[in-house]
Amino acid sequence: MALKDVLIDELRDMYSAENQLVKALPKLAKGAINPKLKQLFSAHLEETKGQVERLKKVFLELGEKPTGQHCNGMEGVIEEGKDALEKDEEGASFDCGLIGAALRTEHYEIAGYEACISMATTLALPRVVRLLNSNLKEELNAAKKITAAGAPIMKQSALQLEKPKKPKTGKEKYSAKKSKEDEAKAAPDLNQSSSAA
């Protein structure tokens, strides 16, 4: 497969990711308790809509259609955001879960745009690079804003008293089971690398 084909696949992945976020961000904004966090999620929704439009311009530049690939990675990251919205936390601790989910989303996008920019640079596609750099800058800025807004929220959360643990939900039990399976699958490789060190 030629590099341009790989780039187009990656761009379609990013296009799908951004479209999924257009649907997910309003839910984070609605669910957030902290007004600053609500405002950040709402503002980033508008940026995300602009990023979708830039990606459409990228595809026009390349003479390709933007659709054709679903971003499974973003689907998983968004699912973690849904999980954070369903947590039985209160106040600042609840918002801390949303902050974590939002930062994972931003960093997933940052990695995707950096990969696409590297490929477009190698292929000498300066207009594509310029459009993608605009999206990347917005993602980096969004991550910084979320981190800055999160600092006082996390301090507030640290002051909250711990509540007695409630029985795990079915979803939490399933997640714990999968976590143990992940650990068991990785153990042979981890043991091998630690014995080599």
DOVO-782298 format. One record per residue: residue number from 1; residue in one letter; x, y, z of N, C-alpha, C, O in turn. Coordinates in pm, whole numbers, plus 50000, padded with zeros to 5 digits. Layout:
<recs>
NUM,a,X,Y,Z,X,Y,Z,X,Y,Z,X,Y,Z $
...
</recs>
This chain:
<recs>
1,m,50084,49882,50000,50000,50000,50000,50089,50125,50000,50184,50135,50078 $
2,a,50057,50218,49913,50134,50342,49902,50105,50433,50021,49999,50425,50083 $
3,l,50200,50520,50052,50186,50611,50166,50062,50698,50153,49995,50725,50252 $
4,k,50031,50742,50032,49912,50827,50014,49786,50749,50053,49694,50806,50111 $
5,d,49781,50620,50022,49665,50538,50060,49655,50526,50213,49546,50530,50269 $
6,v,49770,50511,50277,49772,50504,50424,49722,50638,50481,49642,50640,50574 $
7,l,49770,50748,50425,49727,50880,50470,49576,50895,50456,49510,50943,50549 $
8,i,49521,50855,50344,49376,50867,50322,49300,50783,50425,49198,50828,50478 $
9,d,49348,50663,50453,49284,50580,50557,49289,50651,50692,49189,50654,50765 $
10,e,49405,50707,50726,49420,50777,50854,49330,50900,50860,49270,50928,50964 $
11,l,49321,50972,50750,49234,51090,50745,49087,51052,50759,49010,51122,50826 $
12,r,49048,50942,50698,48909,50896,50712,48882,50856,50857,48772,50877,50908 $
13,d,48982,50799,50921,48971,50765,51062,48949,50893,51145,48863,50896,51233 $
14,m,49026,50996,51116,49012,51124,51188,48877,51189,51160,48815,51247,51250 $
15,y,48832,51179,51037,48701,51236,51001,48590,51167,51080,48499,51233,51131 $
16,s,48597,51036,51089,48500,50960,51168,48510,50999,51315,48408,51018,51381 $
17,a,48633,51011,51366,48654,51047,51506,48590,51182,51537,48520,51196,51637 $
18,e,48615,51280,51452,48561,51415,51477,48409,51414,51470,48343,51480,51550 $
19,n,48352,51340,51375,48206,51332,51366,48146,51265,51490,48040,51305,51538 $
20,q,48215,51164,51542,48166,51100,51665,48169,51199,51782,48081,51199,51867 $
21,l,48272,51284,51784,48283,51382,51892,48177,51491,51884,48135,51545,51986 $
22,v,48133,51523,51763,48024,51620,51748,47901,51571,51824,47824,51652,51877 $
23,k,47882,51441,51829,47768,51383,51903,47799,51367,52052,47708,51376,52134 $
24,a,47923,51343,52088,47959,51313,52228,47980,51438,52313,47943,51437,52431 $
25,l,48036,51543,52258,48068,51662,52337,47947,51727,52404,47959,51772,52518 $
26,p,47831,51735,52338,47715,51793,52408,47676,51714,52533,47628,51773,52629 $
27,k,47697,51584,52532,47666,51501,52648,47762,51532,52763,47720,51537,52879 $
28,l,47890,51552,52731,47987,51590,52835,47954,51728,52891,47959,51750,53012 $
29,a,47918,51821,52801,47884,51956,52847,47761,51953,52937,47756,52021,53039 $
30,k,47663,51876,52899,47540,51866,52979,47567,51798,53112,47511,51837,53214 $
31,g,47653,51697,53113,47680,51620,53234,47773,51688,53332,47766,51662,53452 $
32,a,47861,51776,53283,47959,51841,53371,47888,51927,53475,47786,51991,53447 $
33,i,47944,51928,53595,47887,52008,53704,47952,52146,53707,47883,52247,53725 $
34,n,48084,52151,53691,48158,52276,53697,48124,52363,53575,48134,52317,53461 $
35,p,48083,52490,53597,48045,52577,53486,48158,52600,53385,48133,52606,53264 $
36,k,48281,52612,53433,48395,52633,53343,48414,52512,53251,48441,52526,53132 $
37,l,48399,52393,53309,48412,52270,53232,48300,52260,53128,48325,52224,53013 $
38,k,48178,52292,53168,48065,52294,53075,48096,52384,52956,48075,52347,52841 $
39,q,48147,52504,52988,48178,52602,52884,48289,52552,52792,48282,52572,52670 $
40,l,48391,52489,52848,48501,52436,52766,48451,52329,52669,48489,52329,52552 $
41,f,48367,52238,52718,48314,52132,52631,48228,52193,52520,48235,52149,52405 $
42,s,48147,52292,52554,48062,52357,52453,48146,52431,52349,48118,52423,52229 $
43,a,48248,52502,52395,48336,52575,52302,48411,52478,52211,48428,52504,52092 $
44,h,48456,52366,52268,48530,52271,52185,48439,52202,52085,48485,52157,51980 $
45,l,48311,52193,52115,48216,52139,52017,48218,52225,51891,48222,52174,51779 $
46,e,48216,52357,51910,48220,52446,51793,48351,52432,51717,48352,52431,51594 $
47,e,48462,52419,51789,48592,52394,51724,48589,52264,51646,48639,52256,51534 $
48,t,48530,52161,51705,48525,52030,51642,48446,52035,51511,48483,51972,51413 $
49,k,48338,52111,51511,48261,52128,51386,48348,52193,51279,48342,52155,51162 $
50,g,48430,52290,51320,48523,52354,51226,48630,52256,51178,48674,52264,51063 $
51,q,48672,52165,51265,48772,52066,51227,48715,51969,51123,48786,51926,51032 $
52,v,48588,51935,51137,48522,51850,51037,48524,51921,50901,48552,51859,50798 $
53,e,48495,52052,50903,48494,52128,50777,48634,52134,50717,48649,52123,50595 $
54,r,48737,52151,50799,48875,52152,50748,48909,52017,50686,48972,52011,50580 $
55,l,48868,51909,50753,48896,51776,50698,48826,51757,50563,48881,51691,50474 $
56,k,48707,51812,50548,48640,51805,50416,48725,51875,50310,48735,51827,50197 $
57,k,48786,51989,50347,48873,52061,50253,48996,51977,50219,49042,51978,50105 $
58,v,49049,51905,50318,49163,51817,50294,49126,51712,50189,49203,51686,50097 $
59,f,49008,51653,50204,48966,51550,50109,48941,51608,49971,48969,51543,49871 $
60,l,48890,51731,49964,48875,51797,49834,49011,51815,49769,49028,51791,49649 $
61,e,49107,51859,49848,49244,51879,49800,49302,51749,49744,49375,51750,49645 $
62,l,49268,51637,49808,49320,51506,49767,49233,51438,49661,49272,51335,49606 $
63,g,49117,51495,49633,49026,51435,49535,48966,51304,49584,48941,51213,49505 $
64,e,48942,51296,49714,48889,51173,49775,48764,51205,49856,48739,51321,49891 $
65,k,48687,51101,49886,48570,51115,49973,48614,51096,50118,48701,51013,50146 $
66,p,48554,51172,50213,48595,51159,50353,48541,51036,50424,48598,50991,50523 $
67,t,48432,50982,50374,48371,50867,50440,48434,50737,50391,48505,50734,50291 $
68,g,48407,50631,50465,48457,50501,50421,48527,50424,50530,48566,50309,50510 $
69,q,48544,50488,50646,48611,50419,50755,48555,50469,50889,48538,50589,50910 $
70,h,48528,50374,50977,48480,50407,51112,48598,50402,51209,48678,50308,51205 $
71,c,48608,50502,51295,48717,50507,51392,48678,50431,51518,48608,50482,51605 $
72,n,48725,50306,51525,48697,50222,51642,48764,50276,51768,48710,50265,51878 $
73,g,48883,50333,51751,48956,50387,51865,48878,50498,51934,48865,50498,52056 $
74,m,48825,50592,51856,48748,50701,51915,48619,50647,51975,48573,50697,52078 $
75,e,48562,50547,51913,48441,50487,51969,48469,50435,52111,48387,50453,52201 $
76,g,48585,50372,52129,48623,50322,52261,48649,50434,52360,48609,50424,52476 $
77,v,48715,50540,52315,48744,50652,52404,48614,50721,52445,48598,50761,52560 $
78,i,48522,50734,52351,48392,50795,52382,48314,50707,52480,48243,50757,52567 $
79,e,48328,50576,52465,48262,50484,52559,48314,50508,52701,48237,50499,52797 $
80,e,48441,50537,52715,48496,50569,52847,48435,50697,52902,48413,50709,53022 $
81,g,48408,50793,52815,48340,50915,52856,48198,50886,52904,48152,50943,53003 $
82,k,48130,50796,52834,47996,50755,52877,48002,50689,53014,47917,50713,53099 $
83,d,48103,50606,53034,48121,50541,53165,48140,50645,53274,48083,50632,53383 $
84,a,48220,50749,53246,48243,50854,53345,48113,50926,53378,48091,50965,53493 $
85,l,48026,50944,53278,47898,51010,53302,47804,50926,53388,47713,50979,53452 $
86,e,47828,50794,53388,47741,50703,53463,47793,50675,53604,47725,50607,53682 $
87,k,47910,50724,53637,47969,50696,53769,47882,50757,53879,47812,50856,53859 $
88,d,47889,50695,53993,47809,50737,54108,47888,50835,54196,47876,50833,54318 $
89,e,47966,50920,54133,48044,51020,54206,47961,51148,54216,47861,51164,54146 $
90,e,48005,51237,54302,47934,51364,54317,48032,51480,54307,48152,51464,54333 $
91,g,47981,51595,54269,48058,51718,54268,48187,51711,54189,48191,51662,54076 $
92,a,48293,51762,54251,48423,51771,54184,48476,51634,54144,48541,51622,54039 $
93,s,48451,51533,54224,48500,51398,54189,48436,51347,54061,48501,51280,53981 $
94,f,48309,51379,54042,48241,51341,53918,48308,51409,53799,48338,51345,53699 $
95,d,48332,51540,53812,48396,51615,53704,48537,51565,53675,48582,51571,53561 $
96,c,48608,51515,53777,48743,51461,53755,48739,51344,53656,48829,51331,53573 $
97,g,48637,51262,53666,48622,51151,53570,48601,51202,53429,48653,51145,53333 $
98,l,48525,51311,53415,48502,51369,53282,48630,51432,53227,48657,51425,53107 $
99,i,48707,51493,53316,48835,51552,53275,48927,51443,53220,48989,51461,53115 $
100,g,48936,51332,53290,49020,51221,53243,48975,51170,53107,49058,51147,53019 $
101,a,48845,51154,53090,48791,51107,52961,48819,51208,52850,48856,51171,52739 $
102,a,48801,51337,52882,48824,51441,52781,48970,51448,52740,49001,51465,52622 $
103,l,49060,51435,52836,49203,51440,52802,49245,51319,52719,49328,51333,52629 $
104,r,49190,51202,52747,49221,51085,52663,49175,51111,52520,49244,51075,52424 $
105,t,49059,51173,52506,49006,51205,52373,49101,51300,52300,49136,51277,52184 $
106,e,49141,51406,52369,49229,51504,52306,49362,51441,52264,49410,51467,52154 $
107,h,49419,51361,52348,49549,51302,52316,49538,51199,52205,49633,51181,52128 $
108,y,49426,51132,52195,49403,51040,52083,49402,51120,51952,49464,51080,51854 $
109,e,49331,51232,51953,49325,51316,51833,49461,51376,51800,49501,51380,51684 $
110,i,49532,51423,51902,49665,51481,51881,49756,51380,51811,49825,51414,51715 $
111,a,49757,51257,51859,49840,51153,51797,49799,51129,51652,49884,51114,51565 $
112,g,49669,51126,51627,49620,51104,51490,49661,51215,51396,49706,51190,51284 $
113,y,49646,51340,51442,49685,51452,51355,49835,51456,51334,49881,51486,51223 $
114,e,49913,51427,51436,50059,51427,51418,50101,51323,51315,50190,51349,51234 $
115,a,50039,51206,51318,50072,51102,51219,50034,51148,51078,50113,51133,50985 $
116,c,49915,51205,51064,49871,51251,50932,49960,51364,50880,49994,51367,50761 $
117,i,49999,51455,50967,50086,51566,50926,50221,51513,50880,50276,51562,50781 $
118,s,50276,51416,50950,50404,51358,50908,50394,51294,50770,50483,51310,50687 $
119,m,50285,51222,50747,50267,51158,50615,50248,51263,50506,50308,51253,50399 $
120,a,50165,51365,50533,50139,51469,50432,50266,51549,50404,50288,51592,50291 $
121,t,50348,51570,50506,50476,51640,50487,50567,51557,50397,50629,51611,50305 $
122,t,50575,51427,50424,50658,51338,50342,50611,51337,50197,50692,51328,50105 $
123,l,50479,51347,50177,50422,51345,50042,50422,51484,49976,50370,51500,49866 $
124,a,50481,51584,50044,50488,51722,49993,50349,51775,49957,50322,51815,49844 $
125,l,50261,51774,50058,50124,51826,50043,50106,51944,50139,50039,51932,50241 $
126,p,50165,52060,50106,50167,52172,50200,50029,52225,50239,50010,52265,50355 $
127,r,49933,52227,50149,49799,52276,50185,49731,52182,50283,49662,52226,50374 $
128,v,49751,52052,50263,49695,51952,50355,49760,51969,50492,49693,51967,50595 $
129,v,49892,51986,50493,49965,52005,50619,49913,52128,50693,49892,52123,50814 $
130,r,49891,52237,50621,49843,52361,50683,49706,52340,50748,49684,52382,50862 $
131,l,49615,52275,50678,49481,52250,50732,49487,52158,50855,49420,52183,50955 $
132,l,49567,52054,50845,49579,51961,50957,49647,52025,51077,49612,51996,51192 $
133,n,49745,52113,51051,49811,52184,51161,49713,52273,51236,49723,52288,51358 $
134,s,49618,52332,51165,49516,52414,51231,49435,52328,51328,49408,52370,51441 $
135,n,49396,52208,51285,49322,52118,51373,49408,52076,51492,49362,52075,51606 $
136,l,49534,52042,51464,49624,51998,51571,49641,52107,51677,49636,52079,51797 $
137,k,49660,52232,51633,49677,52342,51728,49555,52356,51817,49568,52381,51937 $
138,e,49436,52340,51761,49314,52348,51842,49306,52235,51943,49262,52255,52057 $
139,e,49347,52116,51902,49345,52001,51994,49445,52021,52109,49414,51994,52225 $
140,l,49564,52068,52075,49664,52094,52179,49615,52201,52276,49632,52189,52398 $
141,n,49553,52305,52222,49500,52413,52305,49385,52363,52392,49376,52400,52509 $
142,a,49299,52278,52336,49188,52223,52415,49241,52139,52531,49189,52148,52642 $
143,a,49344,52059,52506,49402,51977,52613,49460,52066,52724,49443,52037,52842 $
144,k,49528,52175,52685,49584,52267,52785,49473,52332,52868,49486,52346,52989 $
145,k,49365,52373,52802,49255,52437,52873,49187,52340,52969,49153,52377,53082 $
146,i,49168,52217,52926,49106,52117,53014,49195,52090,53134,49147,52080,53247 $
147,t,49325,52078,53110,49420,52056,53220,49417,52172,53318,49415,52152,53439 $
148,a,49418,52294,53265,49416,52413,53352,49285,52422,53432,49287,52451,53551 $
149,a,49174,52396,53366,49044,52400,53436,49034,52286,53536,48967,52299,53638 $
150,g,49101,52176,53507,49094,52059,53593,49170,52072,53723,49133,52010,53822 $
151,a,49275,52152,53725,49358,52162,53846,49277,52202,53970,49285,52132,54071 $
152,p,49200,52312,53967,49123,52346,54088,49012,52245,54118,48976,52224,54234 $
153,i,48958,52183,54015,48853,52082,54035,48912,51961,54108,48849,51906,54198 $
154,m,49032,51922,54069,49097,51807,54134,49133,51839,54279,49121,51753,54367 $
155,k,49177,51963,54305,49206,52004,54443,49079,51998,54528,49081,51953,54643 $
156,q,48970,52042,54470,48841,52038,54539,48800,51893,54566,48750,51860,54674 $
157,s,48822,51807,54467,48787,51666,54481,48870,51599,54591,48820,51514,54664 $
158,a,48996,51640,54602,49084,51581,54704,49034,51610,54846,49066,51538,54940 $
159,l,48955,51715,54861,48901,51752,54992,48772,51678,55026,48728,51678,55141 $
160,q,48711,51615,54924,48586,51543,54949,48614,51418,55031,48715,51350,55013 $
161,l,48522,51388,55122,48535,51267,55203,48503,51145,55118,48416,51149,55030 $
162,e,48576,51037,55145,48549,50913,55073,48420,50853,55125,48392,50854,55245 $
163,k,48341,50799,55032,48215,50735,55069,48238,50585,55077,48329,50531,55014 $
164,p,48156,50517,55156,48167,50371,55158,48140,50314,55019,48054,50364,54945 $
165,k,48214,50211,54985,48200,50150,54852,48064,50081,54840,48019,50013,54932 $
166,k,48001,50100,54724,47875,50033,54695,47906,49907,54616,48014,49895,54558 $
167,p,47812,49812,54612,47836,49692,54530,47855,49732,54384,47795,49828,54335 $
168,k,47940,49657,54315,47969,49687,54175,47848,49657,54089,47772,49564,54113 $
169,t,47831,49742,53985,47727,49718,53887,47773,49606,53794,47890,49568,53796 $
170,g,47683,49556,53713,47719,49453,53616,47827,49500,53521,47918,49424,53487 $
171,k,47819,49624,53480,47919,49681,53388,48055,49690,53456,48157,49660,53394 $
172,e,48057,49730,53583,48183,49739,53658,48243,49601,53681,48365,49585,53674 $
173,k,48160,49501,53707,48210,49364,53725,48271,49312,53594,48375,49248,53595 $
174,y,48204,49341,53483,48255,49299,53353,48389,49366,53324,48482,49301,53276 $
175,s,48398,49496,53353,48522,49570,53330,48635,49515,53416,48748,49502,53369 $
176,a,48606,49481,53542,48707,49425,53631,48755,49289,53579,48874,49258,53585 $
177,k,48663,49210,53529,48697,49078,53473,48789,49095,53351,48889,49025,53338 $
178,k,48753,49189,53263,48835,49214,53144,48974,49265,53183,49073,49231,53119 $
179,s,48981,49347,53287,49110,49398,53335,49200,49284,53381,49319,49282,53352 $
180,k,49142,49188,53453,49219,49072,53498,49266,48989,53379,49377,48937,53379 $
181,e,49180,48976,53278,49219,48902,53156,49334,48973,53085,49428,48908,53040 $
182,d,49326,49105,53076,49434,49184,53013,49566,49160,53086,49670,49139,53023 $
183,e,49560,49163,53219,49680,49142,53301,49736,49002,53278,49857,48985,53263 $
184,a,49648,48902,53275,49693,48763,53256,49757,48743,53119,49857,48673,53106 $
185,k,49700,48806,53016,49755,48793,52881,49891,48860,52869,49979,48812,52798 $
186,a,49909,48972,52940,50035,49047,52932,50144,48987,53020,50263,49009,52996 $
187,a,50105,48912,53123,50201,48862,53223,50320,48788,53162,50434,48818,53200 $
188,p,50299,48693,53068,50417,48623,53014,50517,48718,52947,50638,48701,52961 $
189,d,50466,48818,52876,50555,48913,52809,50623,49004,52911,50739,49039,52894 $
190,l,50551,49042,53015,50611,49126,53120,50718,49051,53195,50825,49106,53225 $
191,n,50691,48926,53227,50790,48844,53299,50914,48824,53214,51027,48825,53264 $
192,q,50894,48806,53084,51007,48784,52994,51095,48907,52987,51218,48895,52989 $
193,s,51036,49028,52979,51116,49149,52970,51184,49183,53101,51295,49236,53101 $
194,s,51119,49154,53215,51183,49186,53343,51297,49089,53373,51392,49126,53441 $
195,s,51289,48966,53324,51400,48872,53346,51517,48903,53254,51632,48868,53283 $
196,a,51488,48971,53141,51595,49010,53048,51671,49132,53101,51786,49154,53063 $
197,a,51608,49210,53187,51670,49334,53236,51770,49310,53341,51830,49406,53391 $
</recs>
